[in-house]
Amino acid sequence: MATEEIDFPHGATVLKQGDPGGFFYILLSGSVEVYKDNNLLTTLMFPGTIFGEMADILGKPRTCTVKVKGGARLAKINSQPLENLMVEHPETVVKIVKTLASRLERTTAKLSDNIKDSPMWTVDSAKKHG
C-alpha cells in the first residue's frame, strides 16, 4: 500500500467534489472540513479518521470537497485498484467498512430526528394524504 505523509496548511483543498478518486486519506493530526455543494457537512478531527474512500468504492467522482482547518497532517493511501487493497491490506478495508457503517448510523439517526420534527413525513400523515 503506497503511503505518503503530507502536511497541509490551513485552507488547503485536499479533495475537490467531482474530481476522480484513486486514493484516500487518513487523518494523522489536525482537522479538516467536509463540504457538499459548498455546504459544511462536518469537521473531522480524530486521528485515524479515513476520508475520500467513497469515490473508489462507488467508482464515481469525489462526492465532497475537503478543506484543511488550522493545518493537518494526512497519510495519503493509493487505493487503485481497490481489489488489491482488499487482498493486500484487509485491516484497512475493515476500518473503511466500520467508518462507512458509522456514517450510515449517524445519517439514519439524523433522518429519524428530522422526521420526528416534521409531521409531514410520518406514517399517519401519509395515510391522511393517501
DSSP file with accessible surface (Angstrom, degrees, kcal/mol):
  #  RESIDUE AA STRUCTURE BP1 BP2  ACC     N-H-->O    O-->H-N    N-H-->O    O-->H-N    TCO  KAPPA ALPHA  PHI   PSI    X-CA   Y-CA   Z-CA
    1    1 A M              0   0   76      0, 0.0     2,-0.5     0, 0.0    78,-0.1   0.000 360.0 360.0 360.0 118.3    0.0    0.0    0.0
    2    2 A A        -     0   0   60     76,-0.3    76,-2.0     2,-0.0     2,-0.4  -0.594 360.0-178.7 -73.4 121.0    1.6    3.2   -1.1
    3    3 A T  E     +A   77   0A  79     -2,-0.5     2,-0.4    74,-0.2    74,-0.2  -0.986  12.1 177.8-126.8 137.0    1.6    5.7    1.7
    4    4 A E  E     -A   76   0A 110     72,-1.5    72,-3.4    -2,-0.4     2,-0.5  -0.998  21.1-141.6-137.0 127.1    2.8    9.3    1.8
    5    5 A E  E     -A   75   0A 106     -2,-0.4     2,-0.4    70,-0.2    70,-0.2  -0.814  25.5-175.9 -91.8 130.3    2.5   11.6    4.8
    6    6 A I  E     -A   74   0A  38     68,-3.2    68,-2.9    -2,-0.5     2,-0.5  -0.987  21.3-143.4-131.2 135.6    1.7   15.2    3.8
    7    7 A D  E     -A   73   0A 108     -2,-0.4    66,-0.2    66,-0.2    -2,-0.0  -0.855  20.6-165.3 -94.9 128.3    1.4   18.4    5.9
    8    8 A F  E     -A   72   0A  34     64,-3.4    64,-2.2    -2,-0.5     3,-0.1  -0.942  12.8-132.0-114.9 136.7   -1.4   20.7    4.6
    9    9 A P    >   -     0   0   90      0, 0.0     3,-2.0     0, 0.0    59,-0.3  -0.375  44.1 -72.6 -80.0 164.4   -1.7   24.4    5.7
   10   10 A H  T 3  S+     0   0  133      1,-0.3    59,-0.2    60,-0.2    22,-0.1  -0.254 119.9  19.1 -53.5 135.0   -4.9   26.0    6.8
   11   11 A G  T 3  S+     0   0   43     57,-2.6    -1,-0.3     1,-0.3    58,-0.1   0.296  86.7 142.2  87.0  -8.7   -7.4   26.5    4.0
   12   12 A A    <   -     0   0   24     -3,-2.0    56,-2.7    55,-0.1     2,-0.6  -0.373  52.2-126.9 -67.1 140.6   -5.8   24.0    1.6
   13   13 A T  E     +B   67   0A  73     54,-0.2    54,-0.2     1,-0.2     3,-0.1  -0.819  28.7 176.9 -88.5 120.0   -8.2   21.9   -0.5
   14   14 A V  E    S+     0   0A  15     52,-2.9     2,-0.3    -2,-0.6    -1,-0.2   0.874  71.0  12.0 -88.9 -46.1   -7.3   18.2    0.0
   15   15 A L  E     -B   66   0A   9     51,-1.4    51,-2.3     4,-0.0     2,-0.5  -0.983  69.7-148.3-132.6 145.6  -10.1   16.8   -2.2
   16   16 A K    >   -     0   0  123     -2,-0.3     3,-2.3    49,-0.2    46,-0.3  -0.964  27.0-110.3-120.6 129.3  -12.4   18.5   -4.6
   17   17 A Q  T 3  S+     0   0   54     -2,-0.5    46,-0.2     1,-0.3    48,-0.1  -0.267 105.2  24.3 -52.6 130.7  -16.0   17.4   -5.3
   18   18 A G  T 3  S+     0   0   47     44,-2.5    -1,-0.3     1,-0.4    45,-0.1   0.168  92.5 121.5  97.3 -17.9  -16.2   16.0   -8.9
   19   19 A D    <   -     0   0   74     -3,-2.3    43,-3.8    42,-0.1    -1,-0.4  -0.388  70.0 -97.8 -73.5 158.6  -12.6   15.0   -9.1
   20   20 A P        -     0   0  102      0, 0.0    -4,-0.2     0, 0.0    -1,-0.1  -0.291  34.3-131.8 -71.9 161.4  -11.6   11.4   -9.8
   21   21 A G        +     0   0   21     39,-0.2     3,-0.1    34,-0.2    32,-0.1   0.329  48.1 136.9 -86.4-140.9  -10.6    9.0   -7.0
   22   22 A G  S    S+     0   0   10      1,-0.2    57,-1.7    31,-0.1    58,-0.7   0.218  75.7  33.6 114.4 -14.1   -7.6    6.7   -6.8
   23   23 A F  E     -C   78   0A  50     55,-0.3     2,-0.3    29,-0.3    55,-0.2  -0.978  59.1-159.6-160.5 162.6   -6.6    7.4   -3.3
   24   24 A F  E     -C   77   0A   2     53,-2.2    53,-3.2    -2,-0.3     2,-0.3  -0.853  18.6-122.1-138.6 177.2   -7.9    8.3    0.1
   25   25 A Y  E     -CD  76  51A   9     26,-2.9    26,-2.4    -2,-0.3     2,-0.4  -0.907   4.0-151.6-125.5 155.3   -6.6    9.8    3.3
   26   26 A I  E     -CD  75  50A  37     49,-2.1    49,-2.7    -2,-0.3     2,-0.5  -0.996  29.0-125.7-120.7 126.7   -6.1    9.0    7.0
   27   27 A L  E     +C   74   0A   0     22,-2.9    21,-3.6    -2,-0.4    22,-0.3  -0.613  31.7 173.1 -72.9 121.0   -6.1   12.0    9.3
   28   28 A L  E     -     0   0A  58     45,-2.6     2,-0.3    -2,-0.5    46,-0.2   0.797  65.9 -16.9 -95.8 -40.4   -3.0   11.8   11.4
   29   29 A S  E    S+C   73   0A  58     44,-1.7    44,-2.0    17,-0.1    -1,-0.4  -0.978 105.9  30.4-160.5 160.9   -3.3   15.2   13.2
   30   30 A G  E    S-C   72   0A  38     -2,-0.3     2,-0.3    42,-0.2    42,-0.2  -0.516  80.5 -81.1  86.8-156.4   -5.2   18.5   12.9
   31   31 A S  E     -C   69   0A  23     40,-1.1    38,-2.4    38,-0.6     2,-0.3  -0.989  28.0-160.5-150.9 155.3   -8.7   18.8   11.4
   32   32 A V  E     -CE  68  44A   0     12,-2.2    12,-3.1    -2,-0.3     2,-0.4  -0.955  15.7-134.3-134.1 153.9  -10.5   19.0    8.0
   33   33 A E  E     -CE  67  43A  33     34,-3.5    34,-2.5    -2,-0.3     2,-0.5  -0.907  13.9-144.8-110.6 140.0  -13.9   20.2    7.0
   34   34 A V  E     -CE  66  42A  18      8,-2.9     7,-3.5    -2,-0.4     8,-1.2  -0.906  18.2-172.5-108.8 126.3  -16.1   18.3    4.6
   35   35 A Y  E     -CE  65  40A  46     30,-3.4    30,-2.8    -2,-0.5     2,-0.5  -0.931  13.6-166.8-120.4 140.9  -18.3   20.2    2.2
   36   36 A K  E >  S- E   0  39A  74      3,-2.4     3,-1.9    -2,-0.4    28,-0.1  -0.994  85.5 -15.0-123.6 119.8  -21.1   19.1   -0.2
   37   37 A D  T 3  S-     0   0   99     -2,-0.5    -1,-0.1     1,-0.3     3,-0.1   0.905 129.6 -55.2  51.9  43.7  -22.1   21.6   -2.8
   38   38 A N  T 3  S+     0   0  141      1,-0.2     2,-0.5    -3,-0.0    -1,-0.3   0.569 112.3 123.1  67.2  10.5  -20.4   24.3   -0.7
   39   39 A N  E <   -E   36   0A 106     -3,-1.9    -3,-2.4     0, 0.0     2,-0.4  -0.909  67.4-121.2-102.2 128.2  -22.4   23.4    2.4
   40   40 A L  E     +E   35   0A  90     -2,-0.5    -5,-0.2    -5,-0.2     3,-0.1  -0.508  34.8 173.0 -69.1 121.4  -20.3   22.4    5.5
   41   41 A L  E     -     0   0A  93     -7,-3.5     2,-0.3     1,-0.4    -1,-0.2   0.835  56.9 -28.1 -95.2 -45.1  -21.3   18.9    6.5
   42   42 A T  E     -E   34   0A  62     -8,-1.2    -8,-2.9     2,-0.0     2,-0.5  -0.987  48.0-120.1-164.2 165.4  -18.9   18.0    9.3
   43   43 A T  E     -E   33   0A  36     -2,-0.3     2,-0.5   -10,-0.2   -10,-0.2  -0.981  22.8-152.2-117.0 129.3  -15.5   18.6   10.7
   44   44 A L  E     +E   32   0A  21    -12,-3.1   -12,-2.2    -2,-0.5    -2,-0.0  -0.900  33.0 147.2-101.8 126.8  -13.1   15.6   11.1
   45   45 A M        +     0   0  102     -2,-0.5   -15,-0.2   -14,-0.2    -1,-0.1   0.382  33.7 104.4-140.5   1.9  -10.6   15.9   13.9
   46   46 A F  S >  S-     0   0  147    -17,-0.1     3,-1.9     1,-0.0   -19,-0.2  -0.785  72.9-117.2 -95.8 123.6  -10.0   12.4   15.3
   47   47 A P  T 3  S+     0   0   96      0, 0.0   -19,-0.2     0, 0.0     3,-0.1  -0.271 101.3  34.9 -54.6 138.9   -6.6   10.8   14.4
   48   48 A G  T 3  S+     0   0   26    -21,-3.6     2,-0.2     1,-0.3   -20,-0.1   0.269  81.2 143.4  96.6  -8.6   -7.2    7.7   12.4
   49   49 A T    <   -     0   0   28     -3,-1.9   -22,-2.9   -22,-0.3     2,-0.4  -0.457  40.5-145.8 -67.6 131.1  -10.3    9.0   10.6
   50   50 A I  E     +D   26   0A   1    -24,-0.2     2,-0.3    -2,-0.2   -24,-0.2  -0.802  25.4 165.4 -97.2 137.9  -10.5    7.8    7.0
   51   51 A F  E     +D   25   0A   5    -26,-2.4   -26,-2.9    -2,-0.4    15,-0.0  -0.989  48.8  43.0-148.6 156.4  -11.9   10.1    4.3
   52   52 A G  S    S+     0   0   17     -2,-0.3     4,-0.4   -28,-0.2     3,-0.3   0.519  75.1 113.1  90.9   7.8  -12.0   10.2    0.5
   53   53 A E     >  +     0   0    2      1,-0.2     4,-2.0     2,-0.1     3,-0.4   0.702  53.4  79.2 -85.3 -19.2  -12.7    6.5    0.0
   54   54 A M  H  > S+     0   0   63      1,-0.2     4,-3.0     2,-0.2     6,-0.3   0.858  85.1  60.1 -63.7 -35.2  -16.2    6.7   -1.4
   55   55 A A  H  >>S+     0   0    5     -3,-0.3     5,-1.5     1,-0.2     4,-1.3   0.922 110.4  42.0 -58.9 -42.1  -15.1    7.6   -5.0
   56   56 A D  H  45S+     0   0   20     -3,-0.4    -1,-0.2    -4,-0.4    -2,-0.2   0.891 115.2  49.2 -73.5 -39.0  -13.1    4.4   -5.3
   57   57 A I  H  <5S+     0   0   72     -4,-2.0    -2,-0.2     1,-0.2    -1,-0.2   0.925 121.1  35.4 -65.6 -42.7  -15.8    2.3   -3.6
   58   58 A L  H  <5S-     0   0   88     -4,-3.0    -1,-0.2    -5,-0.2    -2,-0.2   0.632 101.7-129.4 -85.8 -15.2  -18.6    3.7   -5.8
   59   59 A G  T  <5S+     0   0   68     -4,-1.3    -3,-0.2    -5,-0.3    -4,-0.1   0.845  72.2 112.2  66.5  33.5  -16.4    4.1   -9.0
   60   60 A K  S   <S-     0   0  130     -5,-1.5    -1,-0.3    -6,-0.3   -39,-0.2  -0.816  75.6 -79.4-129.3 169.2  -17.6    7.7   -9.2
   61   61 A P  S    S-     0   0   73      0, 0.0   -42,-0.1     0, 0.0    -1,-0.1  -0.172  70.5 -65.9 -64.0 165.6  -16.1   11.1   -8.9
   62   62 A R        -     0   0   11    -43,-3.8   -44,-2.5   -46,-0.3     3,-0.0  -0.234  40.7-154.5 -52.6 136.6  -15.5   12.6   -5.4
   63   63 A T  S    S+     0   0   41    -46,-0.2     2,-0.3    -3,-0.1    -1,-0.1   0.619  71.4  24.9 -91.7 -15.1  -18.8   13.3   -3.6
   64   64 A C  S    S-     0   0   25    -28,-0.1     2,-0.4   -48,-0.1   -28,-0.2  -0.944  70.8-120.4-144.1 163.9  -17.4   16.1   -1.4
   65   65 A T  E     - C   0  35A  19    -30,-2.8   -30,-3.4    -2,-0.3     2,-0.5  -0.884  25.4-157.7-103.2 139.2  -14.8   18.7   -1.1
   66   66 A V  E     -BC  15  34A   5    -51,-2.3   -52,-2.9    -2,-0.4   -51,-1.4  -0.986  10.7-176.5-122.7 126.4  -12.4   18.5    1.9
   67   67 A K  E     -BC  13  33A  75    -34,-2.5   -34,-3.5    -2,-0.5     2,-0.2  -0.939  28.0-111.9-123.1 147.1  -10.5   21.6    3.2
   68   68 A V  E     - C   0  32A   3    -56,-2.7   -57,-2.6    -2,-0.4     2,-0.6  -0.534  22.5-156.8 -79.1 136.8   -8.0   21.9    6.0
   69   69 A K  E    S- C   0  31A  94    -38,-2.4   -38,-0.6    -2,-0.2   -59,-0.1  -0.949  76.3 -19.0-115.5 106.5   -9.0   23.8    9.1
   70   70 A G  E    S-     0   0A  63     -2,-0.6   -60,-0.2   -40,-0.1    -1,-0.1   0.582 122.9 -54.7  79.6   8.9   -6.0   25.1   11.0
   71   71 A G  E     -     0   0A  21    -40,-0.2   -40,-1.1   -62,-0.2     2,-0.3   0.139  60.9-159.6  98.1 143.8   -3.4   22.8    9.5
   72   72 A A  E     -AC   8  30A   7    -64,-2.2   -64,-3.4   -42,-0.2     2,-0.5  -0.990  17.4-140.0-157.0 149.6   -3.4   19.0    9.2
   73   73 A R  E     -AC   7  29A  76    -44,-2.0   -45,-2.6    -2,-0.3   -44,-1.7  -0.975  32.4-177.9-111.7 125.2   -1.0   16.0    8.7
   74   74 A L  E     -AC   6  27A   0    -68,-2.9   -68,-3.2    -2,-0.5     2,-0.6  -0.926  27.3-136.2-126.5 148.0   -2.5   13.3    6.5
   75   75 A A  E     -AC   5  26A   6    -49,-2.7   -49,-2.1    -2,-0.3     2,-0.6  -0.926  22.7-147.8-100.0 122.9   -1.5    9.9    5.2
   76   76 A K  E     -AC   4  25A  60    -72,-3.4   -72,-1.5    -2,-0.6     2,-0.5  -0.834  13.6-162.9 -93.9 123.3   -2.3    9.6    1.5
   77   77 A I  E     -AC   3  24A   3    -53,-3.2   -53,-2.2    -2,-0.6     2,-0.5  -0.930  15.5-135.8-113.6 122.7   -3.2    6.0    0.6
   78   78 A N  E     + C   0  23A  79    -76,-2.0   -76,-0.3    -2,-0.5   -55,-0.3  -0.634  24.1 178.3 -73.6 123.7   -3.2    4.7   -3.0
   79   79 A S        +     0   0    1    -57,-1.7     6,-0.2    -2,-0.5   -56,-0.2   0.215  23.4 146.8-114.4  14.3   -6.3    2.6   -3.4
   80   80 A Q  S    S+     0   0  108    -58,-0.7     2,-0.1     1,-0.2    -2,-0.0  -0.862  71.1  22.1-102.0 133.8   -6.1    1.7   -7.1
   81   81 A P  S >> S-     0   0   56      0, 0.0     4,-1.3     0, 0.0     3,-0.8   0.684  81.2-156.5 -75.1 150.3   -7.1   -0.9   -7.8
   82   82 A L  H 3> S+     0   0   26      1,-0.3     4,-2.1     2,-0.2     5,-0.2   0.844  91.0  62.6 -58.7 -34.8   -9.4   -1.3   -4.8
   83   83 A E  H 3> S+     0   0  123      1,-0.2     4,-1.8     2,-0.2    -1,-0.3   0.879 100.7  52.7 -61.6 -37.3   -9.4   -5.1   -5.1
   84   84 A N  H <> S+     0   0   76     -3,-0.8     4,-3.1     1,-0.2     5,-0.3   0.900 106.6  52.7 -64.3 -40.4   -5.6   -5.1   -4.5
   85   85 A L  H  X S+     0   0    8     -4,-1.3     4,-2.5    -6,-0.2     8,-0.3   0.920 107.7  52.4 -60.7 -41.1   -6.2   -3.1   -1.3
   86   86 A M  H  < S+     0   0   93     -4,-2.1    -1,-0.2     1,-0.2    -2,-0.2   0.899 116.8  37.8 -62.2 -40.8   -8.8   -5.6   -0.1
   87   87 A V  H  < S+     0   0  119     -4,-1.8    -2,-0.2    -5,-0.2    -1,-0.2   0.923 123.9  38.1 -77.8 -44.7   -6.4   -8.6   -0.6
   88   88 A E  H  < S+     0   0  117     -4,-3.1    -3,-0.2     1,-0.2    -2,-0.2   0.768 130.6  23.9 -82.4 -26.5   -3.1   -7.0    0.5
   89   89 A H    >X  +     0   0   40     -4,-2.5     4,-1.5    -5,-0.3     3,-1.0  -0.459  62.1 160.2-139.6  65.1   -4.4   -4.9    3.4
   90   90 A P  H 3> S+     0   0   69      0, 0.0     4,-2.6     0, 0.0     5,-0.2   0.820  74.9  64.1 -60.4 -28.4   -7.7   -6.3    4.8
   91   91 A E  H 3> S+     0   0  114      1,-0.2     4,-1.8     2,-0.2     5,-0.1   0.875 102.8  48.9 -63.8 -33.8   -7.3   -4.5    8.1
   92   92 A T  H <> S+     0   0   16     -3,-1.0     4,-2.3     2,-0.2    -1,-0.2   0.908 109.8  51.0 -70.3 -39.6   -7.6   -1.2    6.2
   93   93 A V  H  X S+     0   0   29     -4,-1.5     4,-2.7    -8,-0.3    -2,-0.2   0.905 107.7  53.0 -65.6 -38.6  -10.7   -2.4    4.4
   94   94 A V  H  X S+     0   0   76     -4,-2.6     4,-2.5     1,-0.2    -1,-0.2   0.929 109.0  50.1 -61.1 -42.8  -12.2   -3.4    7.8
   95   95 A K  H  X S+     0   0   92     -4,-1.8     4,-2.3     1,-0.2    -2,-0.2   0.915 110.7  49.7 -61.9 -40.9  -11.5    0.1    9.0
   96   96 A I  H  X S+     0   0    8     -4,-2.3     4,-2.8     2,-0.2    -2,-0.2   0.934 110.4  49.7 -63.6 -45.0  -13.2    1.6    5.9
   97   97 A V  H  X S+     0   0   90     -4,-2.7     4,-2.6     1,-0.2    -2,-0.2   0.929 111.8  48.3 -61.5 -42.7  -16.3   -0.6    6.4
   98   98 A K  H  X S+     0   0  144     -4,-2.5     4,-2.3     2,-0.2    -1,-0.2   0.896 111.1  51.4 -64.5 -38.6  -16.5    0.4   10.1
   99   99 A T  H  X S+     0   0   22     -4,-2.3     4,-2.3    -5,-0.2    -2,-0.2   0.940 111.6  46.4 -62.5 -46.5  -16.2    4.1    9.0
  100  100 A L  H  X S+     0   0   52     -4,-2.8     4,-2.5     1,-0.2    -2,-0.2   0.907 111.7  51.1 -64.0 -41.0  -19.0    3.7    6.4
  101  101 A A  H  X S+     0   0   59     -4,-2.6     4,-2.5    -5,-0.2    -1,-0.2   0.915 109.8  50.3 -63.5 -40.4  -21.2    1.9    8.9
  102  102 A S  H  X S+     0   0   46     -4,-2.3     4,-2.3     2,-0.2    -2,-0.2   0.921 110.7  49.0 -63.8 -42.0  -20.7    4.6   11.5
  103  103 A R  H  X S+     0   0   55     -4,-2.3     4,-2.6     1,-0.2    -2,-0.2   0.915 111.2  50.0 -63.2 -42.6  -21.6    7.3    8.9
  104  104 A L  H  X S+     0   0  114     -4,-2.5     4,-2.8     2,-0.2    -2,-0.2   0.914 109.3  51.6 -63.4 -40.8  -24.7    5.4    7.9
  105  105 A E  H  X S+     0   0  141     -4,-2.5     4,-2.2     2,-0.2    -2,-0.2   0.929 112.0  46.2 -61.7 -44.9  -25.7    5.1   11.5
  106  106 A R  H  X S+     0   0  121     -4,-2.3     4,-2.4     2,-0.2    -2,-0.2   0.911 113.2  49.6 -64.6 -41.4  -25.3    8.9   12.1
  107  107 A T  H  X S+     0   0   74     -4,-2.6     4,-2.6     2,-0.2    -2,-0.2   0.923 110.4  50.1 -64.6 -42.4  -27.2    9.7    8.9
  108  108 A T  H  X S+     0   0   78     -4,-2.8     4,-2.5     1,-0.2    -1,-0.2   0.914 110.6  50.0 -62.5 -42.0  -30.1    7.4    9.8
  109  109 A A  H  X S+     0   0   49     -4,-2.2     4,-2.5    -5,-0.2    -1,-0.2   0.916 110.9  49.4 -62.8 -42.2  -30.3    9.0   13.3
  110  110 A K  H  X S+     0   0  124     -4,-2.4     4,-2.5     2,-0.2    -2,-0.2   0.919 111.5  48.7 -63.4 -43.1  -30.4   12.5   11.7
  111  111 A L  H  X S+     0   0   97     -4,-2.6     4,-2.3     2,-0.2    -2,-0.2   0.917 111.0  50.8 -62.4 -41.6  -33.1   11.4    9.3
  112  112 A S  H  X S+     0   0   51     -4,-2.5     4,-2.1     1,-0.2    -2,-0.2   0.924 110.7  48.6 -62.3 -43.3  -35.1    9.9   12.1
  113  113 A D  H  X S+     0   0   84     -4,-2.5     4,-1.6     1,-0.2    -2,-0.2   0.906 110.8  51.1 -63.6 -40.5  -34.8   13.2   14.1
  114  114 A N  H  X S+     0   0   98     -4,-2.5     4,-0.9     1,-0.2    -1,-0.2   0.889 108.7  51.2 -63.6 -39.1  -35.8   15.2   11.1
  115  115 A I  H >< S+     0   0   76     -4,-2.3     3,-0.7     1,-0.2     6,-0.3   0.911 107.4  52.9 -65.0 -40.7  -38.9   13.0   10.6
  116  116 A K  H 3< S+     0   0  147     -4,-2.1    -1,-0.2     1,-0.2    -2,-0.2   0.862 111.1  47.5 -61.2 -35.9  -39.9   13.5   14.3
  117  117 A D  H 3< S+     0   0  132     -4,-1.6    -1,-0.2     1,-0.2    -2,-0.2   0.628 111.3  54.7 -80.3 -14.6  -39.6   17.3   13.8
  118  118 A S    X<  -     0   0   37     -4,-0.9     3,-2.1    -3,-0.7    -1,-0.2  -0.850  62.2-169.9-124.7  96.8  -41.7   17.2   10.6
  119  119 A P  G >  S+     0   0   94      0, 0.0     3,-1.6     0, 0.0     6,-0.3   0.705  79.3  79.9 -61.7 -14.5  -45.1   15.5   10.9
  120  120 A M  G 3  S+     0   0  121      1,-0.3    -5,-0.1     5,-0.1    -3,-0.0   0.811  93.2  49.4 -60.4 -26.6  -45.5   15.6    7.1
  121  121 A W  G <  S+     0   0  168     -3,-2.1    -1,-0.3    -6,-0.3     2,-0.1   0.241  87.0 109.5-101.7  14.6  -43.2   12.6    6.9
  122  122 A T  S <> S-     0   0   46     -3,-1.6     4,-1.9     1,-0.1     5,-0.2  -0.489  78.3-116.5 -86.2 163.0  -44.9   10.3    9.5
  123  123 A V  H  > S+     0   0  102      1,-0.2     4,-2.0     2,-0.2     5,-0.2   0.911 115.9  54.6 -63.1 -41.3  -46.9    7.2    8.6
  124  124 A D  H  > S+     0   0  106      1,-0.2     4,-1.7     2,-0.2    -1,-0.2   0.913 108.3  47.5 -61.2 -41.9  -50.1    8.9   10.0
  125  125 A S  H  > S+     0   0   11     -6,-0.3     4,-1.7     1,-0.2    -1,-0.2   0.861 108.5  55.6 -69.9 -31.4  -49.7   11.9    7.7
  126  126 A A  H  X S+     0   0   60     -4,-1.9     4,-0.9     1,-0.2    -1,-0.2   0.894 106.4  50.8 -66.1 -37.1  -49.1    9.7    4.7
  127  127 A K  H  < S+     0   0  152     -4,-2.0     3,-0.3     1,-0.2    -1,-0.2   0.889 108.8  51.7 -66.8 -37.4  -52.4    7.9    5.4
  128  128 A K  H  < S+     0   0  176     -4,-1.7    -1,-0.2     1,-0.2    -2,-0.2   0.847 116.6  39.3 -66.6 -34.5  -54.2   11.3    5.6
  129  129 A H  H  <        0   0  155     -4,-1.7    -1,-0.2    -5,-0.1    -2,-0.2   0.504 360.0 360.0 -92.0  -8.0  -52.7   12.4    2.2
  130  130 A G     <        0   0  100     -4,-0.9    -3,-0.1    -3,-0.3    -2,-0.1   0.577 360.0 360.0 -93.5 360.0  -53.0    9.0    0.5
